[in-house]
Amino acid sequence: MGEKAAMAMIWAAALGVIAVLVAIMLYILARGLPAVNWGFLTEVPRNMGRDGGVSSPIVGTLAVTLVAVAIAIPFGIGTAFFLAEYTREGFVTRAIRFCAEALAGIPSIVYGLFGFIFFVMYLGLGWSLLSGGLTLAIMILPTLIRTSEEAILAVPLAYREVSYSLGGTKWQTITRVVFPSAIRGIANGAVLSVGRCVAETAAVVLTAGSALRMPSSLLSPARTMAVHFYTLASEGISMEKAFGTAALLIILIFLINVVANTLVNRFISKNR
């Protein structure tokens, strides 16, 4: 009887979470999709965002996210393999894990303040896509490290032993056995990190700026879609444009998940 009650509570909690998620998505899409048209996608915001579209925020979002991911993914996955495969449990590994967990708990506004002081002011990069991307890269590193390490440690030890018994080297075992087996967990961490980059506001507005014009280089200031949505909604500039931007954010994150899962499934099918 107790087991059935527990299962019922678990199912109710899971269905409740799904219901809340679906309700939020349907509400935003219902309010936002009517505002989305070709002009909204291709025009630059005008009149503080009351008119025009979101072409420059879309470019800013993609550019900042690509910079952050291009920097953070190699360092994050490399650190995870170092912790899981190349070191024994000791002071160094415990210190790295402690630092990663501590960094994961820091509010994003603190990352933004650090990025503003170090990248914008000290290094002289100014409010730019590069400053924003570097700040976001530091912010998502803890997530990438912890999720990747857990995925690597979940690979059975027998896989490694079989590879070594067949004459495989450490590098061959990691690249041909461990990595393909852990790719799904690593990809999930990467997708979570990308989603955080796309949705971030506080850290971006302090480092990338909030310019409405189309960025011309990595040193140009830019406004991301999340910052654009926040500005339109909080200042009451245009709720119609705000909901349209929010709907595009949901669609963008959904597409990122679909593309990532498709690429991972193809990679796994090729390496079986």
C-alpha positions in Angstrom: 0.0 0.0 0.0 2.8 2.4 0.9 4.6 1.6 -2.4 1.5 2.4 -4.4 1.0 5.7 -2.6 4.6 6.6 -3.2 4.4 5.8 -6.9 1.2 7.8 -7.1 2.9 10.8 -5.6 5.9 10.4 -7.9 3.6 10.3 -11.0 1.6 13.2 -9.7 4.8 15.3 -9.2 6.1 14.4 -12.7 2.8 15.2 -14.4 2.6 18.4 -12.4 6.0 19.5 -13.7 5.0 18.6 -17.2 1.7 20.5 -16.9 3.3 23.6 -15.6 5.9 23.5 -18.4 3.3 23.0 -21.1 1.1 25.7 -19.7 3.9 28.3 -19.7 4.9 27.4 -23.2 1.4 27.5 -24.6 0.7 30.8 -23.0 3.8 32.5 -24.3 3.4 31.0 -27.8 -0.2 31.9 -27.9 0.6 35.5 -27.0 3.9 35.7 -29.0 3.4 33.9 -32.3 0.9 36.4 -33.7 3.7 39.0 -33.5 6.2 36.9 -35.4 6.4 37.5 -39.1 9.0 38.0 -41.8 9.6 41.7 -40.9 9.9 40.8 -37.2 12.6 38.3 -38.0 14.6 40.5 -40.5 14.3 44.1 -39.3 16.5 45.8 -36.7 14.6 47.2 -33.6 13.7 50.8 -33.9 12.3 53.4 -31.5 13.7 51.6 -28.4 12.1 48.4 -29.7 8.6 49.6 -30.2 9.0 49.2 -33.9 11.0 47.0 -36.2 12.0 43.4 -35.4 14.6 41.4 -33.6 17.2 40.6 -36.3 20.1 42.2 -34.4 19.2 40.6 -31.0 19.0 37.2 -32.8 22.5 37.7 -34.3 23.8 38.9 -30.9 22.3 35.9 -29.1 23.9 33.4 -31.5 27.2 35.2 -31.6 27.6 35.4 -27.8 26.5 31.8 -27.4 28.9 30.5 -30.0 31.8 32.4 -28.4 31.0 31.0 -25.0 30.5 27.4 -26.2 33.6 27.4 -28.4 35.7 28.4 -25.4 33.9 26.5 -22.6 33.3 23.1 -24.2 36.9 22.2 -24.8 38.0 23.3 -21.4 35.0 21.8 -19.6 35.2 18.4 -21.3 39.0 18.3 -21.1 38.9 19.0 -17.4 36.3 16.3 -16.9 38.5 13.7 -18.6 41.5 14.9 -16.6 39.6 14.4 -13.4 38.0 11.0 -14.4 40.8 9.4 -16.3 44.2 10.9 -15.7 44.3 11.6 -11.9 43.8 9.6 -8.8 41.5 10.8 -6.0 43.5 13.3 -4.0 43.9 17.0 -3.0 44.1 18.2 -6.6 40.9 16.5 -7.8 39.0 17.5 -4.6 40.2 21.1 -5.0 39.0 21.3 -8.7 35.6 19.7 -7.8 35.2 22.1 -4.9 36.0 25.1 -7.1 33.6 23.9 -9.8 30.8 23.5 -7.3 31.5 26.9 -5.7 31.5 28.6 -9.1 28.2 26.9 -9.9 26.5 28.5 -6.9 27.6 32.1 -7.8 24.8 34.3 -9.0 25.0 35.4 -12.6 25.1 39.1 -11.7 28.4 38.5 -9.9 29.8 36.9 -13.1 28.5 40.0 -14.9 30.3 42.3 -12.5 33.5 40.3 -12.8 33.3 40.4 -16.6 32.6 44.1 -16.6 35.6 44.8 -14.4 38.0 42.4 -16.0 37.1 42.1 -19.6 35.3 45.4 -20.3 37.5 47.7 -18.2 40.8 46.0 -17.4 41.5 44.3 -20.7 39.9 47.1 -22.6 37.5 45.0 -24.7 34.6 47.3 -24.0 31.0 46.2 -24.1 31.2 43.7 -26.8 30.2 40.2 -28.0 33.7 39.0 -27.0 33.4 40.3 -23.4 29.9 38.7 -23.1 31.1 35.4 -24.6 34.1 35.1 -22.3 32.0 35.9 -19.2 29.4 33.3 -20.2 32.1 30.7 -20.9 33.4 31.1 -17.3 29.8 30.9 -16.0 28.9 27.6 -17.8 32.2 25.9 -17.1 31.1 24.3 -13.8 28.0 22.8 -15.4 30.1 21.3 -18.2 32.7 19.9 -15.9 30.3 18.2 -13.5 27.9 16.8 -16.0 30.7 15.6 -18.3 32.6 14.0 -15.4 29.5 12.1 -14.2 28.9 10.9 -17.7 32.5 9.6 -18.0 32.4 7.9 -14.6 29.1 6.2 -15.6 30.9 4.2 -18.3 31.5 0.7 -17.0 35.1 -0.1 -16.0 34.9 -3.3 -18.0 34.8 -1.3 -21.2 38.2 0.1 -20.4 39.6 -3.3 -19.3 38.6 -4.9 -22.5 40.2 -2.1 -24.5 43.5 -2.4 -22.6 43.4 -6.2 -22.9 43.2 -5.8 -26.7 46.3 -3.6 -26.7 44.6 -0.2 -26.8 46.5 2.7 -25.4 45.1 5.2 -22.9 44.3 7.7 -25.6 42.7 5.1 -27.8 40.6 3.9 -25.0 39.4 7.4 -24.1 38.6 8.4 -27.7 37.2 5.2 -29.1 35.6 3.6 -26.0 34.9 6.0 -23.2 34.0 9.1 -25.2 31.4 7.4 -27.5 29.8 5.7 -24.5 29.6 9.0 -22.5 28.6 11.2 -25.4 24.9 11.4 -24.6 25.6 12.7 -21.0 28.2 15.1 -22.2 25.8 16.4 -24.9 23.1 16.9 -22.3 25.5 19.1 -20.2 26.4 21.0 -23.3 22.8 21.6 -24.2 22.0 22.8 -20.7 25.0 25.2 -20.9 23.8 26.5 -24.3 20.3 27.1 -22.9 21.7 29.1 -20.0 23.7 31.2 -22.4 20.7 31.9 -24.6 18.5 32.8 -21.6 21.1 34.9 -19.6 20.4 38.6 -19.0 22.3 40.0 -16.0 25.8 38.8 -17.0 25.2 39.8 -20.6 23.9 43.3 -20.2 27.0 44.2 -18.1 29.5 42.8 -20.6 27.9 42.7 -24.1 25.9 45.9 -23.7 22.4 46.6 -25.0 23.0 48.2 -28.4 20.1 47.8 -30.9 22.2 48.1 -34.0 23.5 45.1 -35.9 27.0 44.0 -34.6 29.7 44.1 -37.2 32.5 42.2 -35.3 33.2 40.4 -32.0 34.3 43.8 -30.5 30.9 45.4 -31.3 28.3 45.9 -28.5 25.1 43.9 -29.0 21.8 43.1 -27.4 20.7 39.5 -26.9 17.1 38.3 -27.2 16.8 37.7 -23.4 18.0 41.2 -22.7 15.7 42.6 -25.4 12.7 40.7 -24.0 13.5 41.9 -20.4 13.9 45.5 -21.5 10.7 45.6 -23.5 8.7 43.9 -20.7 10.2 45.7 -17.6 10.0 49.2 -19.1 6.6 48.6 -20.7 7.9 49.5 -24.2 5.9 46.9 -26.1 4.4 43.8 -24.6 3.5 42.5 -28.0 7.2 42.6 -29.1 8.2 41.2 -25.8 6.0 38.2 -26.1 7.1 37.7 -29.7 10.7 37.7 -28.6 9.9 35.2 -25.8 8.2 32.9 -28.3 11.3 33.0 -30.5 13.5 32.2 -27.5 11.4 29.1 -26.7 11.5 28.0 -30.4 15.3 28.6 -30.5 16.0 26.5 -27.4 13.7 23.7 -28.7 15.6 23.7 -32.0 18.9 23.5 -30.2 17.7 20.4 -28.3 16.4 18.8 -31.4 19.6 19.4 -33.4 21.8 18.2 -30.5 19.8 15.0 -30.0 19.9 14.3 -33.8 23.6 14.8 -34.0 24.2 12.6 -30.9 22.0 9.8 -32.2 23.9 9.8 -35.5 27.2 9.8 -33.8 26.2 6.8 -31.6 24.8 4.9 -34.6 28.1 5.4 -36.5 30.2 4.2 -33.6 28.3 1.0 -32.7 
